[in-house]
Amino acid sequence: MKRVRYALAFLTRIPVKGGTLEETAEASYVFPLIGLCVGCASFAFSWCAHRVFPYTLAGVFTLGFLMVLTGLHHTDGLLDMGDALLVTGTREKKIDVMHDHFIGIGGFFLAFFVLLTTVFCIVEFMALNSLFVGLIGSEVSAKFSMNCIAFFGTPSHEGMGSRVIQATDRKLFLKSCLISGIVLSVFLEVGALLFVSTLVFAYLLAVGAERNLGGIGGDFIGAAHDTTRMMSMILLIVVMR
């Protein structure tokens, strides 16, 4: 229970007592459980919102609720990653751009694209009457992707991300796989598809980060979280239509 509290404090704005960075890194295998909690909360909010407001407004409000609940931590990573993707030059130069205090057009575009697509997906879930599987499944996948990337990748530099990556050994990763598999099994074949696709997508992201950035940092893990949520939603819509 203590590890769940550490992860909850790290991944959300819920006022619970967190642990040190090392304790949080060691508790990262419960991230998918936090995804379940966040997904259930966003489902409850979205279900109420789409009963009152038009679907488009309800979708925007649902994403806003998610952003407030999670504190925009991962969205900050999207902004930094978008800027790095547009930079030509050495890996060191790209990492420097990710760490500066300026936001360029690449960051704005990537964040805008991912968040806007996420809103459209939420609206589509409302139309398909699939909010439960859509919001909970995608949120668990997003949190699970952080475990996957931390396991598949190597640190590009010292920082918050490197602590999580170094703590994610085979045992911790298998624990996160077990938790994610149990939670996603509720959705049967769709859950299995989400599990496998998250593993594959996270691996591809980790390989891309190794080639372009020389490794993975906290910003990349945050960007991967929001991107995986979006990709999971798109996959669910394609399958359920």
Secondary structure, 3 states (H helix, E strand, C coil): CHHHHHHHHHHCCCCCCCCCHHHHHHCHHHHHHHHHHHHHHHHHHHHHHHHHCCHHHHHHHHHHHHHHHHCCHHHHHHHHHHHHHCCCCCHHHHHHHHHCCCCCHHHHHHHHHHHHHHHHHHHHHHHHCCHHHHHHHHHHHHHHHHHHHHHHCCECCCCHHHHHHHHCCHHHHHHHHHHHHHHHHHHHHHHHHHHHHHHHHHHHHHHHHHHHHCCECHHHHHHHHHHHHHHHHHHHHHHHC
